[in-house]
Amino acid sequence: MKKITLLTAFIVLMVRCAQSQNVGIGTITPTAKLHIKGSADLPQLVIDANSTQSNTQPLIKLRKSNGIELLRIHSDDTSNVFIGLNTGKANTSSGSGGFFNTFIGSNSGQSNTNGASNTASGSRSLFSNTTGNYNTAHGYNALYSNTNGNSNTANGVWSLFYNSTGNYNTAAGAYALFFNTTGVNNTATGSDALGSNMIGNGNTANGSEALFSNYNGSYNTANGYDALYDNTEGSGNTANGASALFFNSTGNNNTAVGGSALWKNTTGSNNTATGSVALSSNTTGYQNVAAGSQALFLNTTGYFNTANGFGALYDNSTGYYNTACGGAALYYNTEGKDNTASGFNSLSRNTTGNSNTGNGSHALFSNGTGIENTADGVVSLFANTTGSFNTAIGLGTLYNTISSANNTALGCRAGVNNNLGWNNTLLGANANANAAGIYNCIVIGESTTGSANNQVRIGNTYITSIGGFASWTNISDGRIKKNMQDNVPGLAFINRLKPLTYNLDLQVADKLMQVMEKKDRDGNIISSASFETNARKQKEQILYTGFIAQDVETAAKEINYDFSGVDAAKNDKDLYGLRYAEFVVPLVKAVQELSKQNDELVKRIEKLEKLLATKK
């Protein structure tokens, strides 16, 4: 054996020799039972081992006064250091191994034979190792059961305790990777991290109790206290945040970033949650994406949902194929499916409504059970609750409509003012109907106003010409007509009409129709532009030729004629109108009557002429 220099080698021997006296070497005033004082640059104590010295008989033993052994200091090669009771006692340094080992602590490395390049610090660390190499164990019972596993690192009491043949594992923290036996390439940092892992591979756990229950799940990453705590067999999961994916057991390929994200997930797979408690209640739902604190918070079994923003799709439980982008978008959705909400609070109150699309802050905000609505614009279809099949494009469009269906509004603030009925079409900025409940009304043009059911209005009060390259065609097929009578009055009606010229008073028209002033989203009145004011003035200066509708109505009633040319006001906000094309019919009748009278007069004249001729 080679010489080993140690400062305390002769303590036991000198105590016996000196008994109660102090012995000094190089000093005449020893202060201990053995006091060595160097006088030259030489080793102060040299112990030459016996040629048959074995690791079971260490070079130095420290004992209690009663002879109980406390500590051993020994080595069998320049590359090995053994300090502690029974440390390295089975080590065999030979050509086959047993070199470069450091064992410090009672019973550490006790069973090592040919294992090489191992470092163990702590009582019973690497206790069972025989031929394993490149292992590092720090802490009581660290890597205790390892036999021939290689390249493992265990820092902390009981860390990697049951590891036997697993390789390339790293455990830092008390009980980290405690049950690991044959799993490889695992990394555990934190008390009890990956504590139950036995055969799972390629896992990374950072945080106390992270991936604690994992048994054979592989390629999981958990960062944070209790992250992926209940995972047993799930693989390919990533959890970043305290309690993220806490209850996951067999779910695969999930990603959770944020405290308690995907907290209740058990078997759901391919979910992504980013944000505190995002997808926290998900159990078996799959292929969901939640980005934002509390996004998809209550989702349990819903699938293929995407939520981006704080509280987006918060209440969703079983709904699927939903997309929410914006804070609180689709917040109250529970079972609704195929909904798309983009914008803060868009479709926020939707519960079971399906196939709705809301784009813009507070778009379709109040919708609960309405289906197949499309709202594109800030606060568009804001008040809709149960209405369906509506389309609103533009800021504030159909804002107050609640439960109606089949309405279409296109243009900034189109249909903003009233709770409309069904089947209305409003095209143009500020195109509106002036009363609640109006249905089947078509309004085309900026600031054009509809005022009755089953009505079409084209153009606002500034319009001075409507036309094209062909006349308007009315359906007049005899096959679809019934109750036909030859009772149209002619001259009796025409002679009662009062043709006149006139100018329009548009201010009075607005007052009668109760046209509301334009307002912005904050309720402030929007003043008319100068070109609009000028256009109204020019319109009022035009001299028109025509009739007064009320006079025409009176003339018809006087002869009991139900004349369809009068479009009477349907309510107190509606205006009278005339269908001038329909005057052609009584005019034709009047011409026919005049023609008949003319024919009769011609005949009478001819008779008179003949009579006069006979008297000559």
C-alpha positions as CSV (number, residue, x, y, z in Angstrom):
1,M,0.0,0.0,0.0
2,K,1.2,3.6,-0.7
3,K,2.1,6.0,2.0
4,I,-0.7,8.2,3.3
5,T,0.0,11.4,5.3
6,L,-2.6,12.1,8.0
7,L,-2.3,14.5,10.9
8,T,-4.2,12.3,13.5
9,A,-2.7,8.9,12.8
10,F,-1.1,8.1,16.1
11,I,-3.8,9.4,18.5
12,V,-4.9,6.1,19.8
13,L,-1.3,4.7,20.1
14,M,0.1,7.6,22.0
15,V,-2.9,7.8,24.4
16,R,-2.1,4.2,25.4
17,C,1.6,4.8,25.8
18,A,1.4,8.1,27.6
19,Q,-1.6,7.1,29.7
20,S,-2.5,10.2,31.6
21,Q,0.5,12.2,30.4
22,N,0.8,14.4,27.3
23,V,3.5,13.5,24.8
24,G,5.2,16.0,22.6
25,I,7.2,15.5,19.4
26,G,9.2,18.6,18.5
27,T,7.8,20.5,21.5
28,I,8.5,20.3,25.3
29,T,5.1,21.8,26.2
30,P,2.6,19.4,24.6
31,T,-1.0,20.6,25.0
32,A,-2.7,17.4,24.0
33,K,-2.1,13.7,24.6
34,L,0.0,13.8,21.4
35,H,1.3,17.1,20.2
36,I,3.4,17.1,17.0
37,K,5.3,20.3,16.1
38,G,7.0,20.4,12.8
39,S,10.5,21.8,12.5
40,A,11.1,21.4,8.7
41,D,9.3,21.3,5.4
42,L,8.5,17.6,5.7
43,P,5.4,15.5,6.2
44,Q,4.5,15.6,9.9
45,L,2.9,12.2,10.1
46,V,3.3,9.2,7.7
47,I,1.5,5.9,8.0
48,D,2.6,3.0,5.8
49,A,-0.1,0.5,5.3
50,N,0.6,-3.2,5.6
51,S,1.0,-5.0,2.3
52,T,-2.1,-7.0,3.0
53,Q,-4.1,-4.0,4.2
54,S,-7.8,-4.3,3.1
55,N,-10.7,-1.9,3.0
56,T,-12.3,-3.7,5.9
57,Q,-9.4,-2.7,8.0
58,P,-9.0,1.0,7.6
59,L,-5.8,2.9,8.2
60,I,-7.5,5.0,10.9
61,K,-10.3,4.3,13.2
62,L,-11.9,6.8,15.7
63,R,-13.9,5.2,18.6
64,K,-15.8,6.2,21.7
65,S,-14.3,5.6,25.1
66,N,-16.3,2.4,25.3
67,G,-14.8,1.2,22.1
68,I,-17.8,1.9,19.8
69,E,-16.5,2.8,16.4
70,L,-17.2,6.3,15.2
71,L,-15.2,7.0,12.0
72,R,-12.9,5.4,9.6
73,I,-10.4,7.1,7.3
74,H,-9.0,4.9,4.5
75,S,-8.1,4.6,0.9
76,D,-6.9,1.9,-1.4
77,D,-5.8,4.1,-4.3
78,T,-4.6,7.6,-4.9
79,S,-7.9,8.2,-6.7
80,N,-10.2,7.0,-3.9
81,V,-11.2,8.7,-0.6
82,F,-13.2,6.8,2.0
83,I,-14.3,8.7,5.2
84,G,-16.9,7.2,7.5
85,L,-17.9,4.0,9.1
86,N,-17.9,1.1,6.6
87,T,-17.4,3.5,3.7
88,G,-16.0,1.8,0.5
89,K,-15.2,-1.3,2.4
90,A,-16.1,-3.6,-0.5
91,N,-14.3,-1.5,-3.1
92,T,-12.0,-3.3,-5.3
93,S,-9.5,-1.1,-7.1
94,S,-8.2,-3.1,-10.0
95,G,-8.0,-3.0,-13.7
96,S,-11.7,-3.6,-14.0
97,G,-12.7,-0.5,-11.9
98,G,-13.2,0.8,-8.4
99,F,-11.2,4.0,-9.1
100,F,-11.9,7.7,-8.6
101,N,-14.5,7.2,-5.9
102,T,-15.1,9.5,-3.0
103,F,-17.4,8.2,-0.2
104,I,-17.9,10.4,2.8
105,G,-20.4,9.4,5.5
106,S,-21.4,6.4,7.5
107,N,-22.0,3.4,5.2
108,S,-21.8,5.5,2.0
109,G,-20.6,3.5,-0.9
110,Q,-20.5,0.5,1.3
111,S,-21.3,-2.1,-1.4
112,N,-19.3,-0.6,-4.2
113,T,-16.9,-3.1,-5.9
114,N,-16.0,-2.0,-9.4
115,G,-18.0,1.1,-9.7
116,A,-15.9,4.1,-10.7
117,S,-16.0,7.9,-10.6
118,N,-18.7,8.0,-8.0
119,T,-19.1,10.6,-5.3
120,A,-21.2,10.0,-2.2
121,S,-21.6,12.4,0.7
122,G,-24.0,11.5,3.4
123,S,-24.8,8.6,5.6
124,R,-25.8,5.5,3.5
125,S,-25.6,7.5,0.2
126,L,-24.9,5.1,-2.7
127,F,-25.1,2.3,-0.1
128,S,-26.0,-0.5,-2.6
129,N,-23.9,0.6,-5.5
130,T,-21.7,-2.2,-6.9
131,T,-20.7,-1.4,-10.5
132,G,-22.5,1.8,-11.3
133,N,-20.3,4.7,-12.6
134,Y,-20.3,8.4,-12.6
135,N,-22.9,8.8,-9.9
136,T,-23.1,11.7,-7.4
137,A,-25.1,11.4,-4.2
138,H,-25.3,14.1,-1.5
139,G,-27.5,13.5,1.5
140,Y,-28.8,10.8,3.8
141,N,-29.8,7.7,1.8
142,A,-29.3,9.5,-1.5
143,L,-29.1,6.9,-4.3
144,Y,-29.3,4.2,-1.6
145,S,-30.5,1.3,-3.8
146,N,-28.5,2.1,-6.9
147,T,-26.5,-1.0,-8.0
148,N,-25.3,-0.4,-11.5
149,G,-27.1,2.7,-12.7
150,N,-24.8,5.3,-14.2
151,S,-24.4,9.0,-14.4
152,N,-27.1,9.8,-11.8
153,T,-27.0,12.9,-9.5
154,A,-28.9,13.0,-6.2
155,N,-28.8,16.0,-3.9
156,G,-31.0,15.7,-0.8
157,V,-32.0,13.1,1.8
158,W,-33.7,10.0,0.3
159,S,-33.3,11.4,-3.2
160,L,-33.3,8.7,-5.9
161,F,-33.5,6.2,-3.0
162,Y,-34.9,3.3,-4.9
163,N,-33.0,3.8,-8.1
164,S,-31.2,0.6,-9.1
165,T,-30.3,0.6,-12.8
166,G,-31.7,3.9,-14.0
167,N,-29.3,6.2,-15.8
168,Y,-28.8,9.9,-16.3
169,N,-31.2,11.0,-13.6
170,T,-30.8,14.2,-11.6
171,A,-32.6,14.7,-8.3
172,A,-32.1,17.8,-6.1
173,G,-34.3,17.9,-3.0
174,A,-35.4,15.6,-0.2
175,Y,-37.2,12.5,-1.5
176,A,-36.8,13.7,-5.1
177,L,-37.1,10.8,-7.5
178,F,-37.5,8.6,-4.4
179,F,-39.1,5.6,-6.0
180,N,-37.3,5.7,-9.3
181,T,-35.9,2.3,-10.2
182,T,-35.1,2.0,-13.9
183,G,-36.3,5.3,-15.3
184,V,-33.7,7.3,-17.2
185,N,-33.0,10.9,-18.2
186,N,-35.2,12.3,-15.4
187,T,-34.5,15.6,-13.7
188,A,-36.1,16.4,-10.3
189,T,-35.5,19.6,-8.4
190,G,-37.4,20.1,-5.1
191,S,-38.7,18.1,-2.2
192,D,-40.6,15.0,-3.4
193,A,-40.3,16.1,-7.0
194,L,-41.0,13.0,-9.2
195,G,-41.2,11.2,-5.9
196,S,-43.2,8.3,-7.2
197,N,-41.5,7.9,-10.5
198,M,-40.3,4.3,-11.2
199,I,-39.9,3.7,-14.8
200,G,-40.8,6.9,-16.5
201,N,-38.2,8.5,-18.7
202,G,-37.1,11.9,-19.8
203,N,-39.1,13.8,-17.2
204,T,-38.2,17.2,-15.7
205,A,-39.7,18.4,-12.4
206,N,-38.7,21.6,-10.8
207,G,-40.5,22.4,-7.6
208,S,-41.6,20.7,-4.4
209,E,-43.9,17.7,-5.2
210,A,-43.8,18.5,-8.9
211,L,-44.7,15.3,-10.9
212,F,-45.0,13.6,-7.5
213,S,-47.3,10.8,-8.5
214,N,-45.7,10.1,-11.8
215,Y,-45.1,6.3,-12.3
216,N,-44.3,5.6,-15.9
217,G,-45.2,8.8,-17.7
218,S,-42.4,10.1,-19.9
219,Y,-41.1,13.3,-21.3
220,N,-43.1,15.5,-19.0
221,T,-41.9,18.9,-17.7
222,A,-43.2,20.4,-14.5
223,N,-42.0,23.7,-13.1
224,G,-43.6,24.8,-9.8
225,Y,-44.9,23.5,-6.5
226,D,-47.3,20.5,-7.1
227,A,-47.1,21.0,-10.9
228,L,-48.4,17.8,-12.6
229,Y,-48.7,16.3,-9.1
230,D,-51.1,13.5,-9.9
231,N,-49.6,12.5,-13.2
232,T,-49.1,8.8,-13.4
233,E,-48.8,7.7,-17.0
234,G,-49.4,10.9,-19.0
235,S,-46.6,11.8,-21.3
236,G,-45.4,14.8,-23.2
237,N,-47.0,17.3,-20.8
238,T,-45.5,20.7,-19.8
239,A,-46.6,22.5,-16.6
240,N,-45.2,25.8,-15.5
241,G,-46.6,27.2,-12.4
242,A,-47.7,26.1,-8.9
243,S,-50.3,23.3,-9.2
244,A,-50.4,23.5,-12.9
245,L,-51.9,20.3,-14.4
246,F,-52.2,19.1,-10.7
247,F,-54.7,16.3,-11.2
248,N,-53.5,15.1,-14.6
249,S,-53.1,11.4,-14.6
250,T,-53.0,10.0,-18.1
251,G,-53.6,13.0,-20.3
252,N,-50.9,13.6,-22.9
253,N,-49.3,16.5,-24.7
254,N,-50.8,19.2,-22.5
255,T,-49.1,22.5,-21.9
256,A,-50.0,24.6,-18.8
257,V,-48.3,27.9,-18.0
258,G,-49.6,29.7,-14.9
259,G,-50.6,28.9,-11.4
260,S,-53.3,26.1,-11.3
261,A,-53.6,26.2,-15.1
262,L,-55.3,23.0,-16.3
263,W,-55.6,22.2,-12.6
264,K,-58.3,19.5,-12.7
265,N,-57.3,17.9,-16.0
266,T,-57.2,14.1,-15.7
267,T,-57.2,12.4,-19.1
268,G,-57.7,15.4,-21.5
269,S,-55.0,15.6,-24.1
270,N,-53.5,18.2,-26.4
271,N,-54.7,21.2,-24.3
272,T,-52.7,24.4,-24.0
273,A,-53.4,26.8,-21.1
274,T,-51.4,30.0,-20.5
275,G,-52.4,32.1,-17.6
276,S,-53.3,31.7,-13.9
277,V,-56.1,29.1,-13.5
278,A,-56.6,28.9,-17.3
279,L,-58.5,25.8,-18.2
280,S,-58.4,25.1,-14.4
281,S,-61.5,22.9,-14.3
282,N,-60.8,20.9,-17.5
283,T,-61.0,17.2,-16.9
284,T,-61.4,15.3,-20.1
285,G,-61.7,18.1,-22.7
286,Y,-59.1,18.0,-25.4
287,Q,-57.4,20.2,-27.9
288,N,-58.4,23.4,-26.2
289,V,-56.2,26.5,-26.2
290,A,-56.6,29.0,-23.4
291,A,-54.3,32.1,-23.2
292,G,-55.1,34.5,-20.4
293,S,-55.8,34.4,-16.7
294,Q,-59.1,32.5,-16.0
295,A,-59.6,31.7,-19.7
296,L,-61.8,28.6,-20.2
297,F,-61.8,28.4,-16.4
298,L,-64.8,26.1,-15.9
299,N,-64.3,24.0,-19.0
300,T,-64.7,20.3,-18.2
301,T,-65.3,18.2,-21.3
302,G,-65.5,20.9,-24.0
303,Y,-63.1,20.4,-26.9
304,F,-61.5,22.3,-29.8
305,N,-62.1,25.6,-28.0
306,T,-59.7,28.6,-28.3
307,A,-59.8,31.4,-25.7
308,N,-57.4,34.4,-25.7
309,G,-57.8,37.0,-23.0
310,F,-58.7,37.4,-19.3
311,G,-61.8,35.3,-18.5
312,A,-62.4,34.4,-22.1
313,L,-64.9,31.5,-22.3
314,Y,-64.7,31.5,-18.5
315,D,-68.0,29.5,-17.9
316,N,-67.7,27.1,-20.8
317,S,-68.2,23.6,-19.6
318,T,-69.1,21.3,-22.5
319,G,-69.3,23.7,-25.4
320,Y,-67.0,23.0,-28.3
321,Y,-65.6,24.6,-31.5
322,N,-65.7,28.0,-29.8
323,T,-63.2,30.8,-30.4
324,A,-62.9,33.7,-28.0
325,C,-60.3,36.5,-28.4
326,G,-60.5,39.3,-25.9
327,G,-61.0,39.8,-22.2
328,A,-64.3,38.2,-21.0
329,A,-65.2,37.2,-24.6
330,L,-67.8,34.4,-24.4
331,Y,-67.4,34.6,-20.7
332,Y,-70.7,32.9,-19.6
333,N,-70.8,30.4,-22.4
334,T,-71.6,26.9,-21.0
335,E,-72.7,24.6,-23.8
336,G,-72.8,26.8,-26.8
337,K,-70.8,25.6,-29.8
338,D,-69.3,27.0,-33.0
339,N,-69.2,30.5,-31.6
340,T,-66.5,33.1,-32.5
341,A,-66.0,36.1,-30.4
342,S,-63.3,38.7,-31.0
343,G,-63.1,41.7,-28.8
344,F,-63.5,42.7,-25.1
345,N,-66.8,41.3,-23.7
346,S,-67.9,40.1,-27.1
347,L,-70.6,37.4,-26.8
348,S,-69.9,37.7,-23.1
349,R,-73.3,36.5,-21.9
350,N,-73.8,33.8,-24.4
351,T,-74.8,30.5,-22.6
352,T,-76.1,28.0,-25.1
353,G,-76.3,30.0,-28.3
354,N,-74.6,28.3,-31.3
355,S,-72.9,29.4,-34.4
356,N,-72.7,33.1,-33.5
357,T,-69.9,35.5,-34.6
358,G,-69.1,38.6,-32.7
359,N,-66.2,40.9,-33.7
360,G,-65.6,44.0,-31.8
361,S,-65.8,45.2,-28.2
362,H,-69.1,44.2,-26.6
363,A,-70.4,42.8,-29.9
364,L,-73.4,40.5,-29.2
365,F,-72.7,41.2,-25.5
366,S,-76.1,40.2,-24.2
367,N,-76.7,37.2,-26.4
368,G,-77.8,34.2,-24.4
369,T,-79.4,31.6,-26.5
370,G,-79.7,33.2,-29.9
371,I,-78.1,31.3,-32.8
372,E,-76.4,32.0,-36.1
373,N,-76.0,35.8,-35.5
374,T,-73.1,37.8,-37.0
375,A,-72.1,41.0,-35.4
376,D,-69.1,42.9,-36.7
377,G,-68.4,46.2,-35.0
378,V,-68.2,47.7,-31.6
379,V,-71.4,47.1,-29.6
380,S,-73.1,45.7,-32.6
381,L,-76.2,43.6,-31.7
382,F,-75.4,44.6,-28.1
383,A,-78.8,43.9,-26.6
384,N,-79.6,40.8,-28.5
385,T,-80.5,37.9,-26.1
386,T,-82.6,35.3,-28.0
387,G,-82.7,36.7,-31.5
388,S,-81.3,34.5,-34.3
389,F,-80.1,34.8,-37.9
390,N,-79.3,38.5,-37.6
391,T,-76.4,40.1,-39.3
392,A,-75.0,43.5,-38.1
393,I,-71.9,45.1,-39.6
394,G,-70.7,48.4,-38.3
395,L,-70.4,50.2,-35.0
396,G,-73.6,50.0,-33.0
397,T,-75.6,48.3,-35.6
398,L,-78.9,46.8,-34.4
399,Y,-77.7,47.9,-30.9
400,N,-81.2,47.7,-29.2
401,T,-82.7,44.8,-31.0
402,I,-83.4,42.0,-28.4
403,S,-85.2,38.9,-29.7
404,S,-85.9,39.3,-33.3
405,A,-84.7,37.3,-36.3
406,N,-83.5,37.7,-39.8
407,N,-82.5,41.3,-39.6
408,T,-79.6,42.7,-41.6
409,A,-77.9,46.0,-40.9
410,L,-74.9,47.3,-42.7
411,G,-73.3,50.6,-41.9
412,C,-72.2,52.6,-38.9
413,R,-75.1,52.8,-36.4
414,A,-77.6,51.2,-38.8
415,G,-80.6,50.2,-36.8
416,V,-79.1,51.6,-33.6
417,N,-82.1,53.3,-32.2
418,N,-85.0,50.9,-31.7
419,N,-85.8,47.3,-30.7
420,L,-86.8,46.2,-34.2
421,G,-89.0,43.3,-35.3
422,W,-88.0,40.7,-37.8
423,N,-86.9,40.5,-41.5
424,N,-85.6,44.1,-41.7
425,T,-82.8,45.2,-44.0
426,L,-81.0,48.4,-43.2
427,L,-78.2,49.4,-45.6
428,G,-76.2,52.6,-45.0
429,A,-74.7,54.5,-42.1
430,N,-77.5,55.6,-39.7
431,A,-80.1,53.8,-41.7
432,N,-82.9,53.2,-39.2
433,A,-86.5,52.4,-38.6
434,N,-88.2,55.0,-36.4
435,A,-90.3,52.7,-34.2
436,A,-89.9,49.6,-32.1
437,G,-91.2,46.3,-33.5
438,I,-91.1,47.4,-37.1
439,Y,-90.8,44.3,-39.4
440,N,-90.1,43.4,-43.0
441,C,-88.8,46.9,-43.7
442,I,-86.1,47.7,-46.2
443,V,-84.2,50.9,-45.8
444,I,-81.4,51.9,-48.2
445,G,-79.2,55.0,-47.8
446,E,-77.4,57.0,-45.3
447,S,-79.8,58.4,-42.6
448,T,-82.7,56.9,-44.5
449,T,-85.6,56.1,-42.1
450,G,-88.2,53.4,-42.4
451,S,-91.5,54.2,-40.6
452,A,-93.8,51.2,-41.1
453,N,-94.0,47.5,-41.5
454,N,-93.6,45.9,-45.0
455,Q,-92.1,49.1,-46.3
456,V,-89.2,50.0,-48.6
457,R,-87.4,53.3,-48.3
458,I,-84.6,54.2,-50.7
459,G,-82.6,57.4,-50.2
460,N,-82.5,60.0,-47.5
461,T,-84.1,63.4,-47.5
462,Y,-81.2,64.9,-49.6
463,I,-81.9,62.6,-52.6
464,T,-83.2,64.5,-55.6
465,S,-83.2,61.8,-58.3
466,I,-83.8,58.1,-58.3
467,G,-83.7,56.2,-61.6
468,G,-82.0,54.0,-64.1
469,F,-82.1,52.8,-67.6
470,A,-85.4,50.9,-67.3
471,S,-88.8,51.5,-65.8
472,W,-89.9,49.8,-62.6
473,T,-91.7,46.6,-63.3
474,N,-94.7,45.5,-61.2
475,I,-95.8,41.9,-61.3
476,S,-99.1,41.8,-63.2
477,D,-99.6,38.2,-64.2
478,G,-103.3,37.3,-64.7
479,R,-102.7,33.8,-63.4
480,I,-102.1,35.1,-59.9
481,K,-105.0,37.5,-59.8
482,K,-108.5,36.8,-58.5
483,N,-111.7,38.8,-57.7
484,M,-111.1,40.8,-60.8
485,Q,-113.8,43.5,-61.5
486,D,-114.3,46.3,-64.0
487,N,-115.1,48.9,-61.5
488,V,-112.3,51.5,-61.7
489,P,-113.8,55.0,-61.8
490,G,-112.5,57.4,-64.3
491,L,-113.6,61.0,-64.7
492,A,-115.6,60.8,-61.4
493,F,-112.3,60.3,-59.6
494,I,-109.9,62.3,-61.8
495,N,-112.1,65.4,-61.7
496,R,-111.9,65.5,-57.9
497,L,-108.1,65.6,-57.9
498,K,-106.4,68.9,-57.3
499,P,-103.0,69.2,-59.1
500,L,-100.7,71.7,-57.6
501,T,-97.0,72.7,-57.1
502,Y,-95.2,72.7,-53.7
503,N,-92.0,72.7,-51.8
504,L,-91.0,70.2,-49.1
505,D,-90.5,71.2,-45.4
506,L,-87.9,68.6,-44.3
507,Q,-87.8,69.9,-40.8
508,V,-91.5,69.1,-40.3
509,A,-90.9,65.7,-41.9
510,D,-88.2,64.9,-39.3
511,K,-90.5,66.1,-36.5
512,L,-93.4,64.0,-37.7
513,M,-91.3,60.9,-38.1
514,Q,-89.5,61.6,-34.9
515,V,-86.1,61.1,-36.5
516,M,-83.5,60.8,-33.8
517,E,-80.4,62.9,-33.8
518,K,-77.1,61.1,-34.6
519,K,-75.1,60.3,-31.5
520,D,-71.6,58.8,-30.9
521,R,-71.1,55.8,-28.7
522,D,-70.9,58.1,-25.7
523,G,-74.3,59.6,-26.4
524,N,-73.0,62.9,-27.7
525,I,-74.9,64.5,-30.5
526,I,-73.1,64.5,-33.9
527,S,-73.6,67.7,-35.8
528,S,-74.6,67.5,-39.4
529,A,-71.8,68.2,-41.9
530,S,-72.1,71.4,-44.0
531,F,-72.7,69.4,-47.2
532,E,-75.6,67.7,-45.5
533,T,-77.1,71.0,-44.4
534,N,-76.7,72.5,-47.9
535,A,-78.2,69.5,-49.5
536,R,-81.3,69.8,-47.4
537,K,-81.7,73.4,-48.2
538,Q,-81.4,72.7,-51.9
539,K,-83.9,69.9,-51.6
540,E,-86.4,72.3,-50.0
541,Q,-86.0,74.8,-52.9
542,I,-87.1,72.4,-55.5
543,L,-90.6,73.1,-56.9
544,Y,-92.5,69.9,-57.2
545,T,-95.7,69.1,-59.1
546,G,-98.2,66.7,-57.7
547,F,-101.1,66.0,-55.4
548,I,-101.6,66.0,-51.7
549,A,-102.1,62.5,-50.6
550,Q,-104.8,63.3,-48.0
551,D,-106.8,65.1,-50.8
552,V,-106.5,62.1,-53.1
553,E,-107.6,59.8,-50.2
554,T,-110.6,62.1,-49.6
555,A,-111.5,62.1,-53.3
556,A,-111.4,58.4,-53.5
557,K,-113.6,57.9,-50.4
558,E,-116.2,60.3,-51.7
559,I,-117.0,57.9,-54.5
560,N,-116.3,54.7,-52.4
561,Y,-113.2,54.0,-54.5
562,D,-110.5,51.9,-52.6
563,F,-107.6,53.5,-54.5
564,S,-104.3,51.7,-54.1
565,G,-102.3,54.7,-55.2
566,V,-102.6,56.2,-51.7
567,D,-99.9,54.9,-49.3
568,A,-101.6,56.0,-46.1
569,A,-99.6,56.6,-42.9
570,K,-99.5,53.4,-40.8
571,N,-98.8,55.1,-37.5
572,D,-98.2,58.5,-36.0
573,K,-94.6,58.4,-37.0
574,D,-95.3,57.5,-40.7
575,L,-95.9,59.9,-43.6
576,Y,-98.5,59.7,-46.3
577,G,-97.3,58.9,-49.8
578,L,-98.6,58.5,-53.3
579,R,-97.9,55.8,-55.9
580,Y,-98.1,58.0,-59.0
581,A,-97.8,55.1,-61.4
582,E,-101.2,53.8,-60.2
583,F,-102.9,57.0,-61.4
584,V,-102.5,55.7,-64.9
585,V,-105.3,53.2,-64.4
586,P,-108.1,55.7,-63.5
587,L,-106.6,58.1,-66.1
588,V,-107.0,55.4,-68.7
589,K,-110.5,54.8,-67.5
590,A,-111.2,58.6,-67.8
591,V,-109.8,58.7,-71.3
592,Q,-111.9,55.7,-72.2
593,E,-114.9,57.5,-70.8
594,L,-114.1,60.6,-72.7
595,S,-113.5,58.5,-75.8
596,K,-116.9,57.0,-75.4
597,Q,-118.5,60.3,-74.9
598,N,-116.6,61.6,-77.9
599,D,-117.8,58.7,-80.0
600,E,-121.4,59.4,-78.9
601,L,-121.0,63.1,-79.6
602,V,-119.6,62.3,-83.1
603,K,-122.6,60.1,-83.8
604,R,-125.0,62.8,-82.7
605,I,-123.2,65.4,-84.8
606,E,-123.3,63.1,-87.8
607,K,-127.1,62.6,-87.3
608,L,-127.6,66.3,-87.0
609,E,-125.6,67.0,-90.1
610,K,-127.6,64.4,-92.0
611,L,-130.8,65.9,-90.7
612,L,-129.8,69.4,-91.7
613,A,-128.7,68.1,-95.1
614,T,-132.2,66.7,-95.8
615,K,-133.9,70.1,-95.1
616,K,-132.0,72.0,-97.6
